[in-house]
Amino acid sequence: MDMYALIIVDDERRIVRGLTQALQNSGLALSEVQGFHSAHEVLKAMERQPYDILLSDIRMPEMDGLSLIAEVKKLQPACRVVFLTGFGQFEYAQQAVKLGAFDFLLKPVTDEHLFHCLERVICSLDEERAAKQSIDRLKSRYEETVPMLRSAFLKQLAEGQLARLQPEERLERSLSLNVPLDLEQAATWLLVRVDNRQKMSAAYTDPEIDVLLETELEKALAPDFRYAAHWDSHGFLVCATQPSTTGASQEERGRLRLAVEQLRDRLLTDRGIELSVLLSRRATDFSDWPEAYKVAARLLRQHIRSVGGFVLDAETESESAGRESSGFAGLTAVSSLDLLLESGNETEYYRRLAIAFDEARASPGMPYRVFAEICQNISLSLIKTLNKLSLTDEEQSSLDIDDWANVNRISSVEEMSERFAGASAKVFELLKRRRDESRDAVSRAKWHIAQNLDGDLSLTRLSEACHMSSPYLSRIFKEQTGEGINHYITRLRIERAMELLHDPSLKIADVAVRSGYDNIPYFTKVFKKVVGVTPQEYKKI
């Protein structure tokens, strides 16, 4: 229950004393009742602390009630003022109400009338506080949602999905999301990649690395550059930058490159984090922004990680020959191999390795970047899996991790095939040795969920796939992951829906079905509960 502070002023001490005693024993929601005998005393008291209610005589020497209310509204605008007035002062009271007084009471006032009036005052204050709290909650929720909406907006900007909007619409959306860029002017993209996440996993979690990088990037760019950043689907921190002041483009570019070189050196020296950074060519206007990002992302993917990282400039770096990396089935085949390792699905795992190795053998013109990326993906999957095990010194030495984890040491397809086949066999052997029923069941459940997001994922169906009872699967899944199985499924489905909603060719109904929801109203309800906006609203972002 909210309590309120009340202040009384009347030049007659007897009236002040009587009102104070009556209100202190009234049972009203009053935390404090103070009495004074002049308007000047009241103003001094209000300068020292806030009061919620003022009960004032209207005719007083030195300063009357009308002058007092004007000063009170300056000091404490939210304070409710109730005037006590004699019969002959009725016109003054009416004027006071026009000046902002809540009400007036005729002297002599009974306790009943006084308490009833103050009850209405308190009710008014309660409603005002409730409204403010509601606004504060809405504002807090909006502020929590803004980073996600801003990230989605920037992703759409980079991928050219905002071209259909008029400049005025783009400006309105960017302002509402606090994007500090002029979308109709030239800009340069910065793409930042963390090259040694796995190596740094003992010191930092992935979210900690992300926050650290974002914080250091802000230090590096401010105040010389305005920028907006988001994480793209390649795992790059992508920043659209513009200089804070106008100047020669080459001079601006030089300052930008110097800033990111210092950022890379500082994180490597102070934190041991290796960064690779690529500056896009200067996009001349809004229509050119997506193409500049696309080329920059392709260039960064073509450059294999190197010790210490690097900084490249797209305006001086020529693109590698050969077709796009996405044109090689081997790269797709070796994605998410860690799920197969953890679930013990050796048949599917080695089938995917065979796809990658066979394609490499049959493609003598395969760009080195693709070969290296295949090696890197397999290596990272193995390392990610091993990081979840507690290896003995003997086990670590038997794996020869350094021999196959360093892509630069693998120079041929046959060597790649031999090393990773041998390393995979050892990792599978370790997993079999360590895997107990619960871990095996949870891994299989996750794999089954990932492969059947648009299908039947009832607990009954999952328990059949994992060969155990539904209650037991539900319990060990929560113990192993810290997340209920239904909540996990909902989260993955909504994440897929968010990704599909970026495709303008898909209707909401198509997105719902592909995300495992046959009932569109239910899909909309779940989506809004998780994301904070409806699918229709999210699709427009």
C-alpha positions in Angstrom: 0.0 0.0 0.0 1.4 3.4 -1.0 1.8 6.0 1.7 1.8 9.8 1.2 3.3 12.8 3.0 0.8 15.7 3.8 1.6 19.2 4.9 -0.8 21.7 6.5 -0.6 25.5 6.5 -2.9 27.9 8.4 -2.2 31.1 10.3 -4.4 30.0 13.1 -2.4 27.6 15.4 -5.5 26.1 16.8 -6.7 24.9 13.4 -3.3 23.5 12.5 -3.1 21.6 15.8 -6.6 20.2 15.4 -6.2 19.1 11.8 -2.8 17.5 12.5 -4.2 15.4 15.4 -7.3 14.4 13.4 -5.3 13.3 10.3 -2.7 11.4 12.4 -5.5 9.3 13.8 -7.5 9.1 10.7 -6.3 5.7 9.4 -5.7 7.3 5.9 -2.6 6.3 3.9 -0.5 9.1 5.3 3.1 8.4 6.2 3.7 11.9 7.5 1.6 14.9 8.6 3.4 18.2 9.2 1.8 21.6 10.2 3.0 25.2 9.6 1.7 28.6 10.1 2.8 30.6 7.1 3.3 30.0 3.3 7.0 30.8 3.6 7.5 28.0 6.1 5.8 25.6 3.7 8.0 26.6 0.8 11.1 26.1 2.8 9.9 22.6 3.9 9.1 21.7 0.3 12.6 22.7 -0.7 14.0 20.2 1.8 11.8 17.2 0.9 8.9 16.2 -1.3 5.3 16.3 -0.2 2.3 14.7 -1.9 -0.6 16.7 -0.5 -0.9 20.3 0.7 -3.9 21.3 2.9 -3.9 25.2 3.0 -5.9 28.1 4.2 -6.7 30.5 1.3 -6.4 33.8 3.2 -3.1 34.3 5.1 -0.9 37.3 5.9 2.2 37.9 3.8 1.4 35.3 1.1 -2.1 34.1 0.4 -3.1 30.6 -0.9 -3.3 31.7 -4.6 0.3 32.9 -4.5 1.3 29.8 -2.6 -0.1 27.4 -5.1 1.8 29.1 -7.9 5.1 28.6 -6.1 4.2 25.0 -5.0 3.5 24.0 -8.7 7.0 25.3 -9.5 8.7 23.3 -6.7 6.6 20.1 -6.8 4.2 20.0 -9.8 2.6 16.7 -8.7 1.6 17.9 -5.3 -2.2 17.9 -4.8 -3.5 21.1 -3.2 -6.7 21.3 -1.2 -7.9 24.7 0.1 -9.8 25.5 3.3 -11.9 28.6 2.8 -14.4 30.7 4.6 -17.9 31.4 3.2 -16.9 34.8 2.0 -13.8 33.5 0.2 -15.8 31.3 -2.2 -14.7 33.2 -5.3 -11.0 32.9 -4.3 -11.5 29.1 -3.9 -12.9 28.9 -7.4 -9.9 30.8 -8.8 -7.6 28.5 -6.9 -9.2 25.4 -8.6 -8.5 27.0 -12.0 -4.9 27.4 -10.9 -4.5 23.7 -10.3 -6.0 23.1 -6.8 -7.5 19.6 -6.4 -10.5 20.8 -4.4 -11.6 23.3 -1.6 -13.5 22.8 1.6 -15.6 25.4 3.5 -14.7 26.2 7.1 -15.5 24.9 9.6 -14.9 21.5 8.0 -16.0 18.2 9.7 -13.7 15.3 10.0 -16.0 13.3 7.7 -15.9 15.8 4.9 -12.1 16.3 5.3 -11.4 12.5 5.3 -13.7 11.9 2.3 -11.9 14.7 0.3 -8.5 13.3 1.2 -9.6 9.8 0.2 -10.3 11.1 -3.3 -6.9 12.8 -3.3 -5.2 9.6 -2.3 -7.1 7.7 -4.9 -6.0 10.2 -7.5 -2.3 9.8 -6.4 -2.7 6.0 -6.5 -4.0 6.1 -10.0 -1.1 8.4 -11.1 1.5 6.2 -9.5 0.0 3.1 -11.1 -0.1 4.8 -14.5 3.6 5.8 -14.1 4.6 2.3 -13.1 2.8 0.9 -16.1 4.5 3.3 -18.4 7.9 2.5 -16.8 7.3 -1.2 -17.3 6.4 -0.7 -20.9 9.4 1.5 -21.4 11.6 -1.1 -19.8 10.2 -3.8 -22.0 10.7 -1.6 -25.1 14.3 -0.9 -24.1 14.9 -4.6 -23.6 13.5 -5.3 -27.1 15.3 -2.4 -28.9 18.7 -4.2 -29.2 17.1 -7.2 -30.8 15.0 -5.1 -33.2 18.0 -2.9 -34.0 20.1 -6.0 -34.8 17.3 -7.3 -37.1 17.1 -3.9 -38.8 20.8 -3.8 -39.4 20.8 -7.3 -40.7 18.1 -6.3 -43.2 20.1 -3.2 -44.1 23.2 -5.3 -44.8 21.2 -7.8 -46.9 19.4 -5.2 -48.9 16.0 -6.0 -47.5 15.2 -2.3 -46.8 15.5 -1.2 -50.4 11.7 -1.4 -50.8 11.1 1.3 -48.2 11.0 5.0 -49.0 13.8 7.1 -47.6 11.3 8.7 -45.1 10.3 5.2 -43.8 13.9 4.2 -43.4 14.7 7.3 -41.5 11.7 6.9 -39.2 12.7 3.3 -38.4 16.3 4.1 -37.8 15.5 7.0 -35.5 13.0 4.8 -33.5 15.8 2.2 -33.0 18.5 4.8 -32.2 20.6 3.9 -35.2 23.2 6.8 -35.3 23.7 6.7 -39.1 22.6 8.7 -42.1 21.3 5.9 -44.3 21.3 8.0 -47.5 25.1 8.8 -47.2 28.3 6.9 -47.9 29.5 4.3 -45.4 32.2 1.7 -44.8 31.5 -1.7 -43.3 33.8 -3.2 -40.7 33.6 -7.0 -40.4 35.3 -8.5 -37.3 36.0 -12.2 -36.8 37.3 -13.8 -33.6 39.8 -16.4 -34.7 40.5 -18.3 -31.5 37.2 -18.6 -29.7 37.9 -22.3 -28.9 41.3 -21.6 -27.6 40.0 -18.8 -25.3 37.1 -20.9 -24.0 38.9 -21.6 -20.8 39.2 -17.9 -20.0 36.0 -16.5 -21.5 32.5 -17.8 -22.5 31.3 -16.8 -26.0 28.9 -14.1 -24.6 31.8 -12.6 -22.6 34.0 -12.5 -25.7 31.1 -10.8 -27.7 30.5 -8.2 -25.0 34.2 -7.5 -24.6 34.6 -7.1 -28.4 31.6 -4.8 -28.6 32.9 -2.7 -25.7 36.4 -2.4 -27.1 35.1 -1.6 -30.6 33.1 1.4 -29.1 36.3 2.7 -27.5 38.2 2.3 -30.7 35.7 4.1 -32.9 34.3 6.8 -30.6 34.2 9.8 -31.0 35.7 9.9 -34.5 33.2 7.6 -36.1 29.4 6.9 -35.8 28.5 3.3 -36.1 25.9 0.6 -35.6 26.8 -3.1 -35.1 25.2 -6.5 -35.2 26.3 -10.1 -35.4 25.7 -11.7 -38.8 25.0 -15.3 -39.7 28.7 -16.0 -40.3 29.6 -15.1 -36.7 31.1 -11.8 -37.8 30.6 -8.6 -35.8 29.4 -6.3 -38.6 29.6 -2.5 -38.2 28.4 0.2 -40.6 30.6 3.2 -40.0 30.5 6.9 -40.9 32.9 9.6 -39.9 31.6 12.0 -37.2 33.0 14.9 -39.2 33.4 15.4 -43.0 36.8 15.1 -44.5 38.8 13.6 -47.3 37.7 10.0 -47.9 41.2 8.6 -47.9 42.1 10.4 -44.7 38.9 9.0 -43.1 39.8 5.5 -44.3 43.3 5.8 -42.9 42.0 6.8 -39.5 39.5 4.0 -39.5 42.1 1.4 -40.4 44.4 2.7 -37.7 41.6 2.5 -35.1 40.9 -1.2 -35.9 44.6 -2.1 -36.1 45.0 -0.7 -32.6 41.9 -2.6 -31.5 43.3 -5.9 -32.8 46.7 -5.3 -31.2 45.2 -4.3 -27.9 42.9 -7.4 -27.6 45.8 -9.7 -28.7 48.3 -8.2 -26.2 45.9 -7.6 -23.2 43.5 -10.5 -23.6 45.1 -13.0 -26.0 42.1 -12.7 -28.4 43.0 -12.9 -32.1 40.9 -10.8 -34.5 40.7 -10.7 -38.3 39.2 -7.5 -39.6 38.1 -6.5 -43.1 37.2 -3.0 -44.2 34.7 -3.0 -47.1 35.0 -0.7 -50.0 33.3 2.7 -49.5 29.6 2.3 -50.3 28.7 5.5 -52.1 25.0 5.6 -51.1 22.2 3.5 -49.5 21.6 1.4 -52.6 25.3 0.4 -52.6 25.5 -0.6 -48.9 24.3 -4.3 -49.4 26.7 -5.0 -52.2 29.7 -3.6 -50.3 28.8 -5.8 -47.3 28.3 -8.9 -49.5 31.7 -8.5 -51.1 33.4 -7.8 -47.8 31.8 -10.9 -46.1 32.9 -13.1 -49.1 36.5 -11.7 -48.8 36.7 -12.4 -45.1 35.4 -15.9 -45.5 38.0 -16.5 -48.2 40.9 -15.7 -45.8 41.8 -18.6 -43.5 42.6 -17.7 -39.9 46.2 -16.9 -39.2 48.0 -16.5 -35.9 47.6 -13.0 -34.5 44.8 -12.2 -37.0 45.0 -9.5 -39.7 43.4 -6.3 -41.0 42.5 -6.3 -44.7 41.2 -3.5 -47.0 38.7 -4.5 -49.6 39.7 -1.6 -51.8 43.2 -3.1 -52.2 42.4 -6.8 -51.7 41.5 -8.7 -54.9 38.9 -11.5 -54.6 40.2 -15.0 -54.9 39.5 -16.9 -58.0 37.0 -19.8 -58.2 33.4 -20.2 -57.5 31.6 -19.2 -54.3 32.3 -21.3 -51.2 28.5 -22.0 -50.9 28.8 -23.9 -54.2 30.7 -26.8 -52.6 28.5 -29.5 -51.0 31.5 -30.5 -48.8 31.1 -27.3 -46.7 27.5 -28.0 -46.0 28.2 -31.6 -45.3 30.7 -30.8 -42.5 28.6 -28.3 -40.7 27.3 -29.3 -37.2 29.4 -32.4 -37.0 29.7 -32.0 -33.3 26.0 -33.0 -33.0 26.7 -36.3 -34.7 29.8 -36.8 -32.6 27.9 -36.3 -29.4 25.0 -38.4 -30.4 27.3 -41.3 -31.5 25.9 -41.3 -35.0 29.1 -42.7 -36.7 27.4 -43.8 -39.9 26.1 -40.3 -40.7 29.3 -38.7 -39.5 31.6 -40.7 -41.8 29.1 -40.4 -44.7 29.5 -36.6 -44.4 33.2 -36.8 -44.2 33.2 -38.9 -47.3 31.2 -36.3 -49.2 33.7 -33.6 -48.3 36.8 -35.7 -49.0 35.4 -37.1 -52.3 34.5 -33.7 -53.6 37.9 -32.3 -52.7 39.6 -35.2 -54.6 37.3 -34.6 -57.6 37.9 -30.8 -57.6 41.5 -30.1 -58.5 40.5 -26.4 -58.9 39.0 -26.1 -55.5 40.1 -22.8 -54.0 42.4 -23.1 -51.0 39.9 -21.1 -48.9 37.3 -23.9 -49.4 39.8 -26.7 -48.6 40.9 -24.8 -45.5 37.3 -24.0 -44.4 36.4 -27.7 -44.6 39.4 -28.6 -42.4 38.6 -25.8 -40.0 34.9 -26.9 -39.7 35.9 -30.5 -39.0 38.6 -29.5 -36.6 36.3 -27.1 -34.7 33.7 -29.8 -34.4 36.2 -32.2 -32.9 37.6 -29.6 -30.5 34.2 -28.4 -29.4 33.3 -32.0 -28.6 36.6 -32.6 -26.7 36.1 -29.5 -24.7 33.1 -31.1 -23.1 35.2 -34.0 -21.8 37.6 -34.1 -19.0 40.7 -35.6 -20.7 43.6 -37.1 -18.8 47.1 -36.1 -19.8 47.6 -39.5 -21.4 44.4 -39.1 -23.5 45.4 -35.6 -24.6 48.8 -36.7 -25.8 47.3 -39.7 -27.7 45.1 -37.4 -29.7 47.9 -35.3 -31.2 45.5 -32.4 -31.3 48.1 -29.9 -32.5 48.7 -32.0 -35.6 45.1 -31.8 -36.9 43.8 -28.7 -35.2 46.3 -26.5 -37.1 44.9 -26.1 -40.6 48.3 -24.8 -41.9 49.9 -28.2 -41.2 47.5 -30.0 -43.6 48.6 -29.5 -47.2 46.7 -32.2 -49.2 43.3 -33.9 -49.5 44.8 -37.3 -48.7 46.5 -35.9 -45.6 43.2 -34.2 -44.6 41.3 -37.4 -45.1 43.9 -39.5 -43.1 44.3 -37.1 -40.2 40.6 -36.4 -39.6 39.5 -40.0 -40.1 42.0 -41.1 -37.5 41.2 -38.2 -35.1 37.5 -38.8 -35.5 37.9 -42.5 -34.6 39.8 -41.6 -31.4 37.1 -39.0 -30.4 34.3 -41.5 -31.0 36.2 -44.1 -28.9 36.5 -41.5 -26.0 32.8 -40.6 -26.3 31.8 -44.2 -26.1 33.9 -44.7 -23.0 32.4 -41.6 -21.3 28.8 -41.7 -22.5 26.3 -42.8 -20.0 22.6 -43.3 -20.5 21.5 -39.8 -19.7 24.0 -38.0 -21.8 23.4 -40.3 -24.8 19.6 -39.8 -24.5 19.8 -36.0 -24.3 22.2 -35.8 -27.2 19.9 -38.1 -29.3 16.9 -36.0 -28.3 18.6 -32.8 -29.4 19.6 -34.3 -32.7 16.1 -35.6 -33.3 14.6 -32.2 -32.4 17.0 -30.4 -34.7 16.2 -32.7 -37.6 12.4 -32.6 -37.0 11.5 -29.1 -36.0 8.6 -29.1 -38.4 7.4 -32.5 -37.4 6.0 -34.4 -34.4 8.1 -33.5 -31.4 5.7 -34.7 -28.7 7.3 -36.1 -25.6 5.9 -39.6 -26.5 7.6 -39.5 -29.9 10.9 -38.3 -28.4 10.9 -40.9 -25.7 10.4 -43.6 -28.4 13.3 -42.2 -30.4 15.5 -42.3 -27.3 14.2 -45.7 -26.1 13.2 -44.6 -22.6 10.1 -43.6 -20.7 8.7 -40.0 -21.1 9.0 -39.0 -17.5 12.7 -40.2 -17.3 13.6 -38.4 -20.6 11.9 -35.2 -19.4 13.8 -35.3 -16.0 17.3 -36.0 -17.4 16.9 -33.5 -20.2 16.2 -30.8 -17.5 19.1 -32.0 -15.4 21.6 -32.0 -18.2 20.6 -28.8 -20.0 18.9 -26.7 -17.3 16.0 -26.2 -19.6 12.7 -28.0 -19.9 12.3 -30.1 -23.1 9.2 -28.2 -24.3 10.8 -24.9 -23.7 13.8 -26.0 -25.6 11.7 -27.1 -28.6 9.7 -23.8 -28.5 12.9 -21.8 -28.5 14.4 -23.6 -31.5 11.2 -23.4 -33.4 10.8 -19.6 -32.8 14.5 -19.1 -33.7 13.8 -20.9 -37.0 10.7 -18.8 -37.5 12.6 -15.6 -37.0 15.2 -16.7 -39.6 12.5 -17.7 -42.1 10.6 -14.4 -41.6 13.5 -12.6 -43.2 12.6 -14.3 -46.5 10.1 -12.0 -48.2 8.9 -14.8 -50.4 7.4 -16.8 -47.5 4.0 -16.1 -46.1 3.3 -16.3 -42.4 1.4 -19.6 -42.8 4.5 -21.1 -44.6 6.8 -19.9 -41.9 4.5 -21.4 -39.2 4.3 -24.8 -40.9 8.1 -25.0 -41.5 8.6 -24.1 -37.8 6.3 -26.9 -36.6 3.0 -25.0 -36.1 -0.1 -26.0 -38.0 -2.3 -23.6 -36.0 -1.4 -20.1 -37.1 -3.2 -18.2 -34.3 -1.3 -20.4 -31.8 2.0 -19.8 -33.6 1.3 -16.0 -33.5 0.6 -16.2 -29.8 3.7 -18.2 -29.0 5.9 -16.0 -31.2 4.7 -12.8 -29.6 5.2 -14.3 -26.1 8.9 -15.2 -26.9 9.9 -12.3 -29.2 7.7 -9.5 -27.9 6.2 -8.7 -31.3 3.9 -10.7 -33.7 5.3 -12.5 -36.7 3.6 -9.9 -38.9 5.3 -7.0 -37.0 8.7 -8.8 -37.0 8.5 -9.5 -40.7 8.1 -5.7 -41.3 11.2 -4.9 -39.3 
